[in-house]
Amino acid sequence: ADIVFVHGLFGGAFSSWRPGTVKMPSESQQSWPAMWLAKTNPKLRLLSVEYQTKVFDSEGSQHSFRELTSKMLKKLSAAGVGQRPVIFVTHSMGGLMVKEMM
């Protein structure tokens, strides 16, 4: 199965799944999915999706919710998600985006 992690507002593809507010991984600060799921279930494929959480980017361009969701769906399709069973682990806006994709 694929397990896809989708962070919430102001989160990150990796920082959201680590203890505390660590931005860069170290051996002692791995994400809990890597520490627990990958070691005990080596046949699982773990993916974490990064997306723009701000309505406006640094250049002032506006991004709609549907536009962000469409981009995420394209990323997941390109990664082959959906070719085997999928489990989504989401937080906040990530859950709303996955619901929209369904």
Residue pairs with C-beta under 8 A, 6 or more apart in sequence:
1 43
1 44
1 45
1 84
1 85
1 86
1 87
2 44
2 45
2 46
2 47
2 81
2 84
2 85
2 86
2 87
3 33
3 37
3 44
3 45
3 46
3 47
3 86
3 87
3 88
3 89
4 47
4 48
4 49
4 76
4 81
4 86
4 87
4 88
4 89
5 13
5 16
5 17
5 33
5 46
5 47
5 48
5 49
5 89
5 90
5 94
6 48
6 49
6 51
6 72
6 88
6 89
6 90
6 91
6 94
6 95
6 97
6 98
7 13
7 15
7 16
7 17
7 48
7 49
7 50
7 51
7 53
7 91
7 92
7 94
8 16
8 53
8 90
8 91
8 92
8 93
8 94
8 95
9 53
9 92
9 93
10 53
11 53
11 91
11 92
11 94
12 23
12 50
13 48
13 49
13 50
14 25
14 31
14 48
15 21
15 22
15 23
16 91
17 31
17 32
17 33
17 48
18 25
18 29
18 30
18 31
18 32
19 29
19 32
20 29
22 29
25 31
31 48
33 46
33 48
33 89
34 46
37 44
37 46
38 44
38 46
47 76
47 79
47 81
49 72
49 75
49 76
49 94
51 68
51 71
51 72
51 97
52 63
52 68
53 93
54 63
55 62
55 63
56 62
56 63
57 63
65 96
65 97
65 100
66 100
68 97
69 97
69 100
69 101
72 97
72 101
73 101
76 82
76 101
88 95
88 98
90 97
90 98
